[in-house]
Amino acid sequence: MTSTEERFRNEIGRLDKRIDDLSLTKLRETNRILRRELDYILHSPHAGIFVDVGGDVTITDQSTFFIMTNSTVLIDGAENFDMPQDGRMRYIGTDNREGGRVGGREMITILGAKPRAEAAGELLVQIVGGQPGAWNLNERIEGFKEAVKGTNIKLCDVLYNEENPDTALQVAENAINARPNLRGFFCSNAFGGPGSALAIKGAVKRGKVKPGRIRVVAFDTTEDILNYIDEGVIDCTLAQQTRNMGRFSIEKLLEYAEQFKKQGKFVSPPEGKDVIDTGVSVVRREDVGKYRTKPAGK
């Protein structure tokens, strides 16, 4: 199931009914759209568009085309990227900085970190990013740093896995080999958790580290991450609320449609009220079953 399907699985039927009630027209649902088609929609008399830029939507000819008209609502409902520069009315998705803070607080608890002034020693933690400069991952990393600031957690320079599983394993192995006192990994993308888990398992097998010494806080709920949580190699992961992204996006599109029918125009929310954070949940071993899409080991 794609991320877009996940977001809308429980919402399409309700959307169709509300569309009928409002005498609106739904053009189509698609995961591939041509630029000329999008241009047509954006310049239609009244259009509401949910753009899932962080999921599986493919827009061919990806030049700058998000040109807003006075009668078009663009809802940016993605877990990864906000696009205020493109004139969107709302951003609905994960507040990535807050997600990083949640991860930092989990790491503090897992390692038993203390205020720096009260601690006898330092706890070395490696942060793993994806592509250098990725806005969403940088926000998570900054949030993590904010949360652990003032504790005896010492952060290493960020390593990047380039969104590649082989590189994710390699950078984690390098971190373990270079830092005998390493105590944890914070992984800001879906590749970091499995890469770190594999590296830790290999180091334990070789006798380089003791089981449980290096702890992992991951991001996202891929099946391999859930499997490693079940094994006890990853302590927890941060789950993004993808269904809420779809539900809230549809609700807001319909809210704007009703507004237009009554007022003949769209009214943008005030600054600071245009972002809806769908939040993250901490997934520990006891929670894994609720997030699986297929039985373990299948």
C-alpha positions, 0 to 999 in steps of 0.5 A: 500500500502506498503512503497516499492510499494509507492516508485516504483509505478511510476517507474517500467514501466520506469525501464522496458523500460531502462532495455530493451534498455540496454539489461539487465535482471530484475530478479524479484520484491519481498518483501521476499527473502531467504538468498541463493537467495541473496547470488546468486545475490550478486555473479552474474557476474553483479548485481544491488540491491535496498535494502529497509531496512527501509520498508517492505522487509523481508530477512529471516535468517538475519545474516551478508550476505551483501558481496560485489563483484567487480561487484555488486552494492548495493543501500541502499534506505531507509528512516531510515538506512544507511549501509556504513559498508556493502559496499553499493555504495549509500545511498538514503534516508532521512538525519535524522539529517537534518530532526530533524533540520527542526522539530526544526525550526518549533518548534521555529516558533510555540512556538515563541521561542527567543534567550535565552538572550532576553527571559523572560522565558523558553519553556519546550519541551519533545522529544519522541524517539522510541527504545533507541539506534535507529540510525535514531531516534537519528539522528533526535533528535540530529538535533532537539537539534542543531536547538533549541540550543541558544533559550529559548526552554528547553528540557526534558530528552528523553522519549521512546515509544518503537515503541508501541502505548500504550506506546506512549500514556503512556509516553506522559501522564506521561510527561504532568502530571509531567510537568505542564509547558510543551509547546511542544512535538517533536516526532521522530517516527510515534508512538509519534505523535498520542500518544502525541495527544491522551494524550493532548486531554485527558488532555484538556478534564479533564481541566488539560491544555488549548486547544492549550497550548501544541504543537506537531511536529510529524514525518511521514504521517500516517493517524492518524497523518494527522487526528490529524493535521486536528483536530488541535491537531498536528501542523505539521509533517515531510514527508519523500519523499518515491517516490524520494527514489524509483525514485533516486534508480532506476536512479542510478542502471541504471546509474551504469549499463550503466557505466559497459557496457561502462567501464567493472567495477563500479566506486564508488562515492567519499567519501561525494558524496555517499549519496543522501538526499531525504529530508523532507517536512513540512505538515501543515493543508493546506497540509494534503489532498495531503498526504492522501491515503484515505478520512478522517475518512474512 
